[in-house]
Amino acid sequence: MSRETDEVSEAIEGELRLMDPDVRMSRALARQLLDPDFVEVGASGRRWTYDEMIAALPEMDGTTESGLRYEPSEFTGVLLAPGLVHLTYETTLDGDRARRSSLWRKQGAAGTWQMYYHQATPIPPAAASSTDMTT
């Protein structure tokens, strides 16, 4: 595998871990995956900081094994620079779809991947496939 492929794969692995109910329920595990400078603009338009996300994550959708879970699809990623990966993908949660974009960066001496930025944009129910480029 190339360095780009390895780094993109590692970022995707982190993204999938953040959708895991066990990680979402554990503030300690979530802290490992979120950069201290983390910011998110959610599908609702709300801006979340690191502290706000760590506090709220255990109460959000997708936190129980038997409840609603995110269904990700169509992952793509690109290595922007060494230790910086941009991911795009789609999720479905209880029939609601969103296009998502994340920046992951490798931090510290241990070289752990952490999500630095995340944005979700809702996909209207009547929208065509994710490849539709019309506005």
Disulfide bonds with the S-S distance in Angstrom:
none
